[in-house]
Amino acid sequence: MNRLIDKTVILFLCLTIYGLSDTISAPVIGFLVSCTLSAAVQFCTGKKQAWTIIGISSLMCLFIPCLIPAAPVMLYDALWEKKPWLAAGCLSFMIYLEDFTAMQIMLICSAIVITVLLYIRTTRMETNELTLKSLRDNAVETELSMSKKNKALLSAQNNEVYLATLKERNRIAREIHDNVGHMLTRSILQVGALLALNKDGADRELLESLKETLDSAMNGIRSSVHDLHDDSINLSYAVGECIKTVKDKFNVSCEIDVSDEIPKTVKLCIVGVVKESLSNAAKHSNGDKVKITIREHPAFYQLAVEDNGCCSDIKHTGIGLENMRDRAESIGGIIKFTPSSKGFRVFMSAPKGYEEKKDG
């Protein structure tokens, strides 16, 4: 747009110069030819064709004086093509001084100066615009990068808080089990001893009631401790602990894509199958890579553990494979063992909501 405005100003100056001519046909022809050539240069900008047009136009000024008033337009195009020497022919008006009036010569020189100034101004403006765009793009890129880093930090912070919460649950569960649980157990034993000594005593009914209360409290604590322990299982951490046992023998890659609301029974099953699969691989596989994939789909969970060891067939179903099958069936899932020349694959699929359907 800036170049178009500049050319409009320059053409207006050229038209003013043509308007001071004594004839009509030659200025009109010169102006139309110069406009046509400038449009062709604009269309071919940055190409050799544009340079050729500018050079030919400049040479034509040496033989066709009526094109000289349009010299500023040719110079402007040559400046934008970074080849100002192509417009050297525009100075041919020095040869044809007698063909122009003093006012026309002065206007031609002024137009040439204005052309150079317009080129410098527009060049600086476009350079500044490019700089501003670059700064804006860098700012947007930096903002996006910072946003991603902030999200990653928040995610890491949330994960740390989550792991800390799980550790605290485990600690509380251990404290309850080691302290309160032992004291209740001792109290139950003491009440049992008193019941044995007072078979027909008057306090027997009170002791039996006390024993029932203590038994109920003990069962409640056991249930609470069990729930706390199960809820504190972090799937990624537990699978990572399983991987540590075989990291000396295998290069293990792990992909886990599940939500935090995965049921504890499914967590325990997946961890158990992963542990047993890695144990079997360590014992029987001659490969060096293991890939673990755990995914959650809208209606089911999937687990795949595969190694690159050579295995053509399963000759006997061992205790490990039976244990994995039992674990899968306990959550309503199915498990398949696929041996091949490329490795051994354990694949398990379990539906969501199995516990609720089972209880219902």
Secondary structure, 3 states (H helix, E strand, C coil): CHHHHHHHHHHHHHHHHHHCCCCCHHHHHHHHHHHHHHHHHHHCCCCHHHHHHHHHHHHHHHHCHHHHHHHHHHHHHHHHCCCHHHHHHHHHHHCCHHHCCHHHHHHHHHHHHHHHHHHHHHHHHHHHHHHHHHHHHHHHHHHHHHHHHHHHHHHHHHHHHHHHHHHHHHHHHHHHHHHHHHHHHHHHHHHHHHHHHCCCCCCHHHHHHHHHHHHHHHHHHHHHHHHHHHHCCCHHHHHHHHHHCCCCCCEEEEEEECCCCCCHHHHHHHHHHHHHHHHHHHHHCCCCEEEEEEEECCCEEEEEEEECCCCCCCCCCCHHHHHHHHHHHHCCCEEEEEEECCEEEEEEEEECCHHHHHHC
